[in-house]
Amino acid sequence: MPEATSKHILILGGGFAGLQAAQTLEKIYSKRDDIDITLISEKNYLVYTSMLAEVVSSSIEAKHVVIPLRESVRKTTFKELEVKKIDHDKKAVTCIHPQTHETHVITYDYIVIAMGSKTGFHNVKGAEEFSYPLKNLADAMVLRSHVIDMFELADIEENHALRSSLLTFAIVGGGYTGIEVAAELNDFVDTSRRFYKNVKSDEVKVVVIDPGDRIMHEMSEGLAQYGMNLLKKRGMEFHLNTRVESVGVDRVVTGDGDTIKTHTAIWAAGTAPQPVIAALPFADKKGRIEVNEFTEVPGYDGVWALGDCAVVPDPHTGKPYPPTAQHAIREATRTAHNVAAYIDGKESEKRAFIYVTQGMLAPLGHRSAVAEIKGFRFSGFFAWFMWRAIYLGKLPGWDRKIRVALDWFLDIFLPKDIVQLRFLIKPSQSPPEDEG
Ligand SMILES: Cc1cc2nc3c(=O)[nH]c(=O)nc-3n(C[C@H](O)[C@H](O)[C@H](O)COP(=O)(O)OP(=O)(O)OC[C@H]3O[C@@H](n4cnc5c(N)ncnc54)[C@H](O)[C@@H]3O)c2cc1C
């Protein structure tokens, strides 16, 4: 517990924003004993989400895309707990241990909220029950196992229609994340198909469904179109201007009355607020925390919020900064300095968060990608190489960098790992019945 005389900074959420805030605060207060920092997160690792799609496609070993939080901090005390309630009047956070459910109440003087968001199913019927989200490590491992399971089932299935539905993979959401997953999956099914003698190439299909009139709306239209044409050439199907009405165990029904027969709907169609955040008196209607340019919560002294759970205003555009890791990390560094300025009474050292987005890179499988960096556009192999170099460079920790680089190297020469871990199958997915 913190000393009675010392000040306690509590950081909630061990993602990109929370960890970066903790690391920056440790540096600022490395020589001070009167400041205690605690980081709370429900898991003891950070998920490097940018590489999750490659876990699904077996290009990277699952454990290599997570960063152990305890090893990443020094002065900070880490606690693996799930936050249940934040009571700023009492300056206390109620948590439970994820396994034992034992309650822990942690008090603070200053609080930094960085709890991210969760997958948003937007009340689409059956989506939460039957689709596969891709937000954390468990999601990636479950999805990978399910995809292999579909191939195993298809290989022994004699009914052509059922075999096709087992081998159709639908991605709901054609944004950056959806396309990345779709492209990786397309590569995976392409290279793994040869191990399944009864699976015919025309039965395997990757379909992207999006309500917009184009994919990857985060990127310029030209690059998005280039990406779509490339993926179409590789056999992928696109249903644009199409909403998903419902998801079932063996189908996706769209707004235009179409039914896509599939046992795999991957949900990449948006986020929802964390319930703990949505319940806060200072949450907005959408359950996020609106902050000022210093990432402070207006009207609530000693509270900062950042990353995906916050709405951080961009002074250049008047709109909020996009919810990306790129922004969360920069917001965290600025927030930590602003917290220190506040604690040390140096208000003049407070600075607004101003950041110009560096760009976007989207891998498209088959060693190709599209990239838009500082106004310059790249595509093909060079963009793919840049993607790998930049993301490997940003991956925290030398051990993780080496492990991922080795995985990539071996992936060039070795076949995809198609070992099926049955214990990872999602319980709601019952075995398919004969569709006649
Ligand atoms: C598949 C995928 C690919 C992506 N690719 C990219 C990319 O290439 N580039 C990019 O810039 N962005 C990418 N993003 C977006 C990026 O991951 C997010 O913007 C980023 O993670 C936000 O950081 P954060 O710290 O705000 O939230 P998170 O990283 O989500 O961290 C929140 C943390 O809070 C913890 N937490 C939540 N609730 C509780 C609770 N009740 N109690 C305790 N702990 C809790 C969570 O476990 C988590 O550790 C991708 C996202 C996904 C899903």
The ligand as an ORCA input file, in Angstrom:
! r2SCAN-3c Opt
* xyz 0 1
  C      -7.686     -6.480    -34.551
  C      -7.250     -5.065    -34.289
  C      -6.192     -4.514    -35.027
  C      -5.780     -3.207    -34.793
  N      -4.728     -2.700    -35.514
  C      -4.270     -1.462    -35.252
  C      -3.147     -0.935    -35.952
  O      -2.564     -1.613    -36.804
  N      -2.716      0.319    -35.648
  C      -3.310      1.072    -34.680
  O      -2.867      2.188    -34.422
  N      -4.397      0.620    -34.004
  C      -4.880     -0.626    -34.262
  N      -5.964     -1.118    -33.576
  C      -6.630     -0.252    -32.585
  C      -5.877     -0.307    -31.253
  O      -5.758     -1.634    -30.814
  C      -6.605      0.498    -30.183
  O      -6.847      1.789    -30.652
  C      -5.758      0.553    -28.920
  O      -5.674     -0.730    -28.375
  C      -6.327      1.519    -27.885
  O      -5.513      1.516    -26.766
  P      -6.130      1.676    -25.310
  O      -4.990      1.583    -24.351
  O      -7.025      2.848    -25.265
  O      -7.088      0.410    -25.143
  P      -6.689     -1.122    -25.083
  O      -5.426     -1.374    -25.779
  O      -7.905     -1.858    -25.488
  O      -6.420     -1.358    -23.538
  C      -7.426     -1.311    -22.571
  C      -6.956     -2.156    -21.414
  O      -7.895     -2.019    -20.347
  C      -8.167     -3.305    -19.820
  N      -9.505     -3.266    -19.237
  C     -10.678     -3.037    -19.865
  N     -11.696     -3.115    -18.990
  C     -11.151     -3.394    -17.796
  C     -11.682     -3.596    -16.507
  N     -12.983     -3.534    -16.241
  N     -10.823     -3.856    -15.496
  C      -9.475     -3.931    -15.716
  N      -8.925     -3.746    -16.921
  C      -9.743     -3.474    -17.946
  C      -8.090     -4.226    -21.036
  O      -7.879     -5.575    -20.654
  C      -6.898     -3.635    -21.752
  O      -5.695     -4.169    -21.254
  C      -6.423     -2.424    -33.798
  C      -7.472     -2.971    -33.053
  C      -7.886     -4.279    -33.287
  C      -9.004     -4.861    -32.460
*
